[in-house]
Amino acid sequence: MVSIFVAVSYSPPLPQLPLHFIATGASANSEASASHPLRPFWNLKLEDGALWNRLQHIWDREHNPILNGNDTRYKDQSLEIQPQETGKTGACEQDEAWASQLPDFNTLPEQMKDFVLSMHCRRYAILMDQPNLCFGQDSETAFLLMAVKSQVGNFENRQAIRETWGRSGQIQGDGGGRGWFVRTVFLLARQDTETGPHPDLSALLKLESSTHEDILQWDFKDTFFNLTLKDVLFWDWLSKHCPHVHFIFKGDDDVFVRTKALLDYLDHVGVQKTHKNKTKGWDDFIVGDVIANAWPNRQPDTKYYIPESFYKGAYPAYAGGGGVVYTGALAMRLQEVSHWVSLFPIDDVYLGMCLHRLGVSPTHHSGFFTFDLPEDLREKPCAYHNVLLVHKRTPKEMLTLWKELQVPPQQC
């Protein structure tokens, strides 16, 4: 028997300013592919020392497509807690043992502490379900499913979306032609007393759910660092109840989407891909405002703070979390690979980590304004001619903008 060992090393690029980068990839008028990664090959040399890196190093070795052919297993004996284990459905207690893995645990912000103690938990009971949401008349499968992350108290946001860009039903693109079946669903968690004093809105939420039948709610605390759970649990729900959907939009409840223009874009790109026999690439298609070469925020008083003891290195390329669109086929692959990627506190970065392990590059589209339009253009309807998504908008601004864009624009 002859054994051949190949050592592969990777050194992330040094940070530069500004920290918002656009990946070199396909846009609305480009067929070029982003340069990284080109194919599924999992990096076996994450930077050492940080807790997430150590946990993920175990899983990367265990599930690496090159190594697992020989059923190779790698274990870090210093990690007594097995990250594969999850809590029982509906009940997962915090594990204080995780604190011992971080030397600076006691100095971390509360939201980081809370995440670390619960990062082994992935299974939570569903409190409100919509198992038939993806099917319309004659069992037609949804072409586009709009999955919107929301919170219990954001009634106005959800209703404004229902009345504007998130309307469900047969929707025609701006160019007319056939209608596409669109459905909207809102992703919620539990409003918890530990996150602050909240009025009891459970009765109102039940009424809203029974009226609109478009709310999914799970039994975990609705916090910023738990947004990743909404992705993971939504992918699990999707694989059971909506596996044949063509496209998924995943975004926040304070964005504005030009849904008809998005349908035209997806239809146009789909025709191009099919015509060029690129069906495999089409199945892995994901588009948004791509950010590459970003590094963790090390400022403890900021929302996105990630301590070096928890994660080291640069982030993989990812699409800004305000809004991203990907195929249903890719969603099924994300659902599978997410079981092999340790939870991370920032949801859009976590999506990038899953894409990296699938060998999928996100496509950049300049029409995704996740950092908003220039201030002097926000009130001008003509400025939205090439916009697919803009962030942020209040419910009142959504309604106003929707009304303005229904009128054919004057010469721009």
N, C-alpha and C positions, 0 to 999 in steps of 0.2 A: 504494500500500500504506500502510495506517495501522497503526502500532504503538502499543500501549498498555502502559505499565509501571506496575505497582502495587507499592509498597514496603510490606512488612508487618514490623513489629517486635514483639518479645516481651521483656518484662522479667520474670524469675522473681520470685516473692514473697520477701520478706526472711525469713530463718530465725527461727523462734520456738521456745520451749521449751514442752512437751517435743517431741522430734524424731520421735515416733511418732504419726502422724496416721492417722485412718480416713477414707477417701474417702467422699464422699456418693454412695452407689450403692445397688444393689438388695441386699436381704438375703433371708432365707428367706421373709419375708412381705411383700416390697415389690417392685413392678414398676418403680420409678423407676430411671432410668439415671444413671450417674455423669456429672458435668458436663464432664469433659475426657478425651479429645477427643471431639467430636461426629461428626466425619467425617474421612476421610483427607485431611489437608493437612499437608505436611511443613514444619516450621519451617526457614526459610532463614537465620535469624540466630542460630545458636548463638554463645555467647560466644567471642570470639577468643582466640588465644594458646596454649591448651592443645593438646597433641598429638592426643588423641582427637577433640576438637572440629574441628580442622583436617581430619583425615582424613574424619570423618563429613560435614563440610560439602561435600566433594567428591562423596561418594556421594549425599547428599540432593539436591544440584542435578542430578546425573546421572539419578537415578531418580524425581525429583519428578513425580507424575502430571500436573501442570499444564504443567511445562516440557518433559517429554520428548516431547510431541506434536510439537514443532518440532525434536526431536533436539538439544536444547541440551546443550552440554558445558561444564563449568567445571573448570579445572585450577589448582592452586596450584603455581606453578613452584618454590617453595621446598621442596616435598616431592619429592625425586627418586625416592623409593621408591613404587611404585604399590601401594596397599593391596589391589587386586583379586587380585594374584598370590598363589598358594599353593604350598606345597611339593608335590612329587610324592608320590603315594600311598605311605605307609609310610616316607617319608624327607623330613624338613624340618629343615634346619639353622638354628641361631640366626643372626641377621643383626646384626652389630655396628654396621651403619650406622644402625640405629634409635636407638642411644645418642646420636648427634649431634643428634637432634631434641629432646632433653631437656637443658637446661643444668645441671640438678641431678642428672643420672643417677648420678654416682659416689657421691652421698650417700644414695641411695634404699635401702630394705631389700632384701635378696636376692630375696624372692619377687616384688617389683615389678620389679626388674631382669630377672629370668628371664622374666616375662610380656612385658615390652616387647620383648626380643630375639626372642621367638617369636610375637608377636601377628599376624604375617602367615601363620602356619601354621594350616590348617584341615583338611587331609586326612591321616589317619593310618590305617595298616593295622588291620584288625580281627583280633584274635587268637583270640577265641572268638565264634562266631556261632550264632544260633538262628533260621534263616530260616522255620521252620514254627511258631513259637511262638504266633502269634495264632489258629490254627485248631484247633478241637476236633473232636468226632465229627461226621461228615456235613459236614465243612468249614464248620461254624458259625463265624462271625466273632465275636471277643471283643467283649462289650459294654463292659467296663471293663478297660483295661490298666494295671496298677500298675507304673510304672517307678521303681525305687528306686535312688538313688545310694549306692554302697557302696565299700569298699576291700578289697583282697585279704585282709587279716588279720581282717576283721570276720565270721568264720565264725558266731559265736554270734548276732550280730544277724540275719544272713540266715536262719538256721535257726529262730530265734524267730518271725520274720515268716512263714515258711512254715507254721508250726504254729498261727499265730493269725490276724491280720488280713489276711495276704497269701496265704491258701490259694487255690490255683487250682482251677477247676472250676465247676460249676453252683451258684451261691449265691443263696439266697432273701433278700429283705429282711426286716426285723423284722416287717413286716406280713404276711408269708407271700406267697401268690400264686405266680406263675411264677418260675422260677429264671433268673438272669442269668449268662452265661458270663464268668468273671473269670480273667485270667491275670496272673502276676507275673513281672517280669524285673528283674535287678539290673545296674546300669551301673557297670563298673569300668574302671580304667586300669592302667598298669604300676607296680608297686612298684619304686622306683628307689633305687640306692645314694646318689644325690645328695640325697635327702630324708631320709637318716639310715640307720643300720645296721638291716637287716631280716633275719630268718631266711628261708631259701629255702622258700617255701610253694607253689611252682609245681605240684608233684606233687599236693598236697592240693587245690589249686584245680581241676586237671584232673579229679580224682576227683569233686569236688563238681559240676562242670559236667556230666560224663557221667551222674551219678546223677539230677540234678534238671532238667537241660536248660533252665536259666533264667538263664544268665549271658551278658552281652555284655561283652567286654573289648577295649579299643583300645590301640594301642602309643604311648601318651604318658605322661608322668610324672603320677602321681595326687597333685596338690597342690590346695590350696584355691582358688587363682587359676585353676586349670585346670578347675574344675567347669563353667564355661561351655561348654567343649569337649564335655562329656557331653551337654549340651542339643543343641548343633549337630549332633553326630554321631548322636545318637539320632533327631533329626528326619529326617536323611538315611536312616537305617536304616528308620524307620517308613514313609517314603514308598515304599520298595521292597518291604517285607515285610508291612506291616500298614496299608495305606492306608484300609481300610474300618472300622477300629475306631470305635466310637461315642464313647467317652470315654477320656481318659488322666489318671491320677493320677501326678504327678511329685513325689517327696519324698525325704527322707533316711531312712537306716536306723536312726535313733534316735527315730522318731515312733511314735505309736500311732493307728491309724485304726479307727473304728467302721464297718467296711465295709458291713454290712447297712443301717445308718442312712444311709450315703452313697448306696447304691443306691436306697433309698426316696426320698431327696431328689432325685436325678437323674431318677428316674421321674416324680415329682410335678411338678417344674419342666418336664420335657419335655412332659407332657400339657398343662400350662397354656399353654406356648408354641405347641404345635401347634394347640390349640383356638382360640387367639387369632390364628392365621395369622401368627405371628412367626418363621417358619422361618429367615429370614435372620439375625435377631438370635440365634436359637438356635445357628446354625452358628458364630457368633463368641463363644459363651459361655465365660467363664473365671471361676472363683470361688476365693476364698481369704481370707486375712487381708490386706486391702489397706492399703498404706502410701502416703500421699501427702505431697507437700511435704517429703520428706526431702532432706537435704544430705549431701555426701561427708564422711566422717570424715577430719579433718586431723591426727590424732595419730599420729606415725610409729611408735610402739611398739604399736599396736593391730592386730588381725587384719584389720580392714576399711579400713585406711589407703589413701587415694587422694590423691596429691600434686596440688596445684593446677596444676603444670606438665603433668600428664597429662589432667585433666578439670576444667572449670569449669562452674558453674551447678548448679541443683537437679536431682534425679533425677525422671524421670516416675513417675506412679503405678505401683506394682507390687505383686504378691502375695508375701508372705513366703515365702522359699525352703524352709521346713520342709515345706510341702505345698501343692499347688495342683492344681485339676482343670480341664481344658478339653476341648472337643470335638475329635474326630479331624479334622473339617473345618478347625478353627482351626489344628491342628498342621500341616496341609499348607500353610496360608498362612504360618505361622511358618517352616517349612522354606524357603520361597521368599524371604521378606523377610530372613531371617538372612544371606543372601548379600550383602545391601546394607547391613548394619549391622556396623561394626567391632567386633571382639571386645572385651569389657569384663571386668575381673577378677572382678566379683561377679555370680554367675549369675542371681539373682532380679532384680537391677537390669537386667541385659541383656535378660531376658524383657520387662520393662517398656518398654525402648527399642524392642524389636521391635513390641510392641503399639501403642506411640505412632505408629509409622509405618504401621501398618495401620488406624489410627483406631478401635481397639478399647479399650473401658474395662473393666477388671477389676471384677467384682462382689464386694462385701464380704459375708462370712457370719460372724456372730458365733460360730459353732460351730468355727471354726478357731483353736485356742489355740496359736499358734506360740511364744508366750512363757509357756506353761504356765498351769495353774489357780492360784488363790491357794493358798498352802502348806497352809492348814488344811482345804482341800477335797480334796486329792489322794488321800487314802486312803478317801474316801467314795464308794461306787458310785453313789449318787443324784446326785452332782455331775456325772456323765457323761451324764445323761439328754439334754441338748441339745448334746453334744459330737460333732463329726465327726472332729476331729483334735486331738491334744495332743502337745506337744514339751517336754521330752525324756523318753525312757523307756529304761532298760537292758533287755537281754534277759530278765532275771529279772522285772523289773517288767511287761514285756509279757505274759509267761506268767501271772503272778498276776492282773493286771487282766483278761485275757481270760477266765480261769476264773471270776472274780467276776461278770463281766457276762453269762455264760451262764445264770446263775440268775435267774429272774424277780425283780425287785427288790420289796422290801416297800414299803409305802406311804411315799412320799417326801414 
